[in-house]
Amino acid sequence: MSDADGTRDAAAAPSAPAPLPDPVGEPFDPATGAPVPPVERPWWAPLTLVAFVALVVCTNVANVVWARWIGDHPERVLALSSRNRYLALALTSGVSIPAYVAIATARIGAAFVVCHLIGRAYAEDAIALFKRYLGFNDDAERTFDRGFEKAEWALIPLFAGSNIVAVLSGVRRTPLPKVLGLLAVGIAGRLAVMWWLAQAFEDQLLDLLEVITRYQWWFIAASLVLVVVANARNLRR
């Protein structure tokens, strides 16, 4: 209740909120009160980021020059990026099966292993980075987490080309030999499926390749614009 002068008496006055803990200073374990030691990243952690940036640059280069190279130099395109569309078009362009298997396996495997090591080295910081710049979100993270809990043995092969799955496998400390084995199965399956699709739709892909060759500079210009727009959008997030 209020006094005559308009102030509240002590009994009715609301209690002051408890002060928030001071965020400055060393973090501590609330159970023991002991300081939590800072996370020590492995010495090779920065190298994984350098490798990841190099792979991103290669992918962007492929996304620009693919229309000019895919007909005469499909191996170069696959070395830069082994996305599904480049796998199919490279087969249509006549790349040899040994080169197709060797280059695509190395490129897909390198990207997955690098992202796996980033997950091991940077854990939650890596996930936060992917959420900010690559469109990953909390719902997707929960979905993949459930997938890892229920069927890790199937998730990695099915998403052998997914940077997100690779990072999460590192965050969850999936043993590297297990990752490599499942990844090999996934890559073999992907290459086999793309080979089958290239055979099944050979006529359509040949027609597409002819159009790309005829108007390659238009494709290059459009690809350059898309690459610039996509990267600008990611950096603005």
C-alpha positions as CSV (number, residue, x, y, z in Angstrom):
1,M,0.0,0.0,0.0
2,S,1.0,3.6,-0.5
3,D,1.7,6.1,2.3
4,A,0.2,9.5,2.3
5,D,3.1,11.0,0.4
6,G,2.7,8.5,-2.3
7,T,5.5,6.1,-1.5
8,R,5.0,2.4,-0.9
9,D,5.7,0.9,2.5
10,A,8.5,-1.6,2.9
11,A,6.1,-4.6,3.1
12,A,4.6,-3.9,-0.2
13,A,7.8,-2.9,-2.0
14,P,8.8,-5.5,-4.7
15,S,12.0,-7.2,-4.0
16,A,14.9,-6.1,-6.2
17,P,15.9,-8.7,-8.9
18,A,18.9,-10.8,-8.1
19,P,22.1,-9.4,-9.8
20,L,23.2,-11.2,-12.9
21,P,26.5,-13.1,-12.6
22,D,29.5,-11.1,-13.8
23,P,30.4,-12.3,-17.2
24,V,33.9,-10.9,-16.9
25,G,36.6,-13.2,-15.5
26,E,37.4,-16.9,-15.8
27,P,34.5,-19.3,-16.3
28,F,33.9,-21.8,-13.5
29,D,32.2,-25.1,-13.0
30,P,29.1,-24.5,-11.0
31,A,29.3,-28.0,-9.5
32,T,32.8,-27.7,-8.1
33,G,33.5,-24.0,-8.2
34,A,36.8,-24.7,-10.0
35,P,37.8,-22.6,-13.0
36,V,37.1,-24.2,-16.3
37,P,40.3,-24.5,-18.3
38,P,40.2,-22.8,-21.7
39,V,39.6,-25.0,-24.7
40,E,42.9,-25.8,-26.3
41,R,42.6,-26.3,-30.0
42,P,45.0,-28.7,-31.8
43,W,48.0,-27.1,-33.6
44,W,46.6,-28.1,-36.9
45,A,43.2,-26.3,-36.4
46,P,44.1,-23.2,-38.5
47,L,45.3,-25.4,-41.3
48,T,41.8,-26.8,-41.6
49,L,40.4,-23.3,-42.1
50,V,43.0,-22.5,-44.8
51,A,42.1,-25.7,-46.6
52,F,38.4,-25.0,-46.3
53,V,38.9,-21.5,-47.8
54,A,40.9,-23.0,-50.6
55,L,38.2,-25.5,-51.4
56,V,35.6,-22.7,-51.4
57,V,37.7,-20.7,-53.8
58,C,38.0,-23.8,-56.1
59,T,34.3,-24.3,-56.1
60,N,33.6,-20.6,-57.0
61,V,36.1,-20.8,-59.8
62,A,34.4,-24.0,-61.1
63,N,31.0,-22.2,-60.9
64,V,32.4,-19.5,-63.2
65,V,34.5,-21.4,-65.8
66,W,32.5,-24.7,-66.0
67,A,30.7,-23.8,-69.2
68,R,34.0,-23.2,-71.0
69,W,35.9,-26.2,-69.6
70,I,33.3,-28.9,-69.3
71,G,33.4,-29.9,-72.9
72,D,37.2,-30.0,-73.5
73,H,38.6,-30.3,-69.9
74,P,36.1,-32.1,-67.7
75,E,38.9,-33.3,-65.4
76,R,39.7,-29.7,-64.5
77,V,36.1,-29.0,-63.5
78,L,35.9,-32.2,-61.4
79,A,39.1,-31.3,-59.6
80,L,37.7,-27.9,-58.8
81,S,34.3,-29.1,-57.8
82,S,32.6,-32.5,-57.9
83,R,29.0,-31.4,-57.6
84,N,26.4,-33.7,-59.1
85,R,25.8,-31.5,-62.2
86,Y,29.5,-31.5,-63.0
87,L,29.8,-35.3,-62.5
88,A,27.0,-35.9,-65.0
89,L,28.3,-33.4,-67.5
90,A,31.8,-34.7,-67.2
91,L,30.7,-38.2,-68.0
92,T,28.7,-36.9,-71.0
93,S,31.8,-35.0,-72.2
94,G,33.7,-38.3,-72.4
95,V,35.9,-38.3,-69.3
96,S,37.5,-41.7,-68.7
97,I,36.0,-43.8,-65.9
98,P,39.4,-44.1,-64.0
99,A,39.8,-40.3,-64.1
100,Y,36.2,-39.8,-63.1
101,V,36.5,-42.1,-60.1
102,A,39.9,-40.9,-59.0
103,I,39.3,-37.2,-59.3
104,A,35.8,-37.2,-57.9
105,T,36.7,-39.4,-55.0
106,A,39.7,-37.2,-54.1
107,R,37.7,-34.0,-54.3
108,I,34.6,-35.2,-52.4
109,G,36.7,-36.9,-49.9
110,A,39.0,-33.9,-49.3
111,A,36.0,-31.6,-48.6
112,F,34.4,-34.1,-46.2
113,V,37.6,-34.7,-44.3
114,V,38.5,-31.1,-44.0
115,C,35.0,-30.2,-42.7
116,H,35.2,-33.2,-40.3
117,L,38.5,-31.9,-38.9
118,I,37.0,-28.4,-38.5
119,G,34.2,-29.9,-36.5
120,R,36.7,-31.7,-34.3
121,A,38.9,-28.6,-33.8
122,Y,36.2,-25.9,-33.4
123,A,33.1,-27.8,-32.3
124,E,30.3,-25.3,-31.5
125,D,32.2,-22.4,-33.1
126,A,32.2,-24.3,-36.4
127,I,28.4,-24.8,-36.2
128,A,27.9,-21.2,-35.4
129,L,29.9,-20.2,-38.4
130,F,27.9,-22.5,-40.7
131,K,24.7,-21.0,-39.3
132,R,25.8,-17.5,-40.0
133,Y,27.2,-17.9,-43.5
134,L,25.9,-21.1,-45.1
135,G,22.2,-21.0,-44.2
136,F,22.3,-23.7,-41.6
137,N,19.7,-23.3,-38.8
138,D,18.7,-24.7,-35.4
139,D,15.9,-26.9,-36.9
140,A,18.4,-28.5,-39.4
141,E,20.9,-29.0,-36.6
142,R,18.3,-30.8,-34.5
143,T,17.2,-33.0,-37.5
144,F,20.8,-34.0,-38.2
145,D,21.5,-34.6,-34.5
146,R,18.6,-37.1,-34.4
147,G,19.9,-38.7,-37.5
148,F,23.3,-39.2,-35.9
149,E,21.8,-40.7,-32.8
150,K,19.6,-43.1,-34.7
151,A,21.5,-44.0,-37.8
152,E,25.0,-42.5,-38.1
153,W,25.9,-45.5,-40.3
154,A,23.4,-44.4,-42.9
155,L,23.6,-40.6,-42.6
156,I,27.2,-40.2,-43.6
157,P,27.0,-42.3,-46.8
158,L,23.8,-40.6,-47.8
159,F,25.2,-37.1,-47.3
160,A,28.8,-37.8,-48.4
161,G,28.9,-34.4,-50.2
162,S,27.4,-32.4,-47.3
163,N,29.7,-30.1,-45.4
164,I,27.2,-29.8,-42.6
165,V,27.2,-33.6,-42.0
166,A,31.0,-33.6,-42.1
167,V,31.3,-30.9,-39.5
168,L,28.7,-32.5,-37.2
169,S,30.6,-35.9,-37.5
170,G,33.6,-34.0,-36.2
171,V,31.7,-32.3,-33.4
172,R,30.4,-35.6,-32.3
173,R,33.9,-37.1,-32.4
174,T,33.0,-39.9,-34.8
175,P,36.2,-42.0,-35.1
176,L,38.1,-41.0,-38.3
177,P,38.5,-44.6,-39.5
178,K,34.7,-45.1,-39.3
179,V,34.1,-41.8,-41.1
180,L,36.5,-42.8,-43.9
181,G,34.8,-46.2,-44.3
182,L,31.3,-44.8,-44.4
183,L,32.5,-42.0,-46.7
184,A,34.0,-44.5,-49.2
185,V,30.6,-46.3,-49.4
186,G,28.8,-43.0,-49.9
187,I,31.2,-41.8,-52.6
188,A,31.0,-45.1,-54.5
189,G,27.2,-45.0,-54.4
190,R,27.1,-41.4,-55.6
191,L,29.5,-42.0,-58.5
192,A,27.5,-45.1,-59.5
193,V,24.2,-43.3,-59.4
194,M,25.6,-40.4,-61.5
195,W,27.1,-42.8,-64.0
196,W,23.7,-44.5,-64.3
197,L,21.9,-41.2,-64.7
198,A,24.4,-40.0,-67.4
199,Q,23.7,-43.2,-69.3
200,A,19.9,-43.0,-68.9
201,F,19.7,-39.4,-70.0
202,E,22.6,-39.3,-72.4
203,D,20.7,-37.7,-75.3
204,Q,19.3,-35.0,-73.1
205,L,22.7,-34.3,-71.5
206,L,24.3,-34.2,-75.0
207,D,21.8,-31.6,-76.1
208,L,22.4,-29.6,-73.0
209,L,26.2,-29.8,-73.5
210,E,25.8,-28.6,-77.1
211,V,23.8,-25.6,-75.9
212,I,26.3,-24.8,-73.2
213,T,29.2,-25.0,-75.8
214,R,27.3,-22.7,-78.2
215,Y,26.5,-20.1,-75.6
216,Q,29.3,-20.6,-73.2
217,W,30.2,-17.0,-72.7
218,W,26.6,-16.2,-71.7
219,F,26.7,-19.1,-69.3
220,I,30.0,-17.8,-67.9
221,A,28.6,-14.3,-67.5
222,A,25.5,-15.5,-65.7
223,S,27.5,-17.9,-63.5
224,L,29.8,-15.0,-62.5
225,V,26.9,-12.9,-61.5
226,L,25.4,-15.7,-59.5
227,V,28.6,-16.4,-57.7
228,V,29.1,-12.8,-56.8
229,V,25.5,-12.5,-55.6
230,A,25.6,-15.7,-53.6
231,N,28.9,-14.7,-51.8
232,A,27.7,-11.2,-51.1
233,R,24.5,-12.6,-49.6
234,N,26.5,-15.0,-47.4
235,L,28.8,-12.3,-46.2
236,R,25.9,-10.0,-45.3
237,R,24.2,-12.5,-42.9
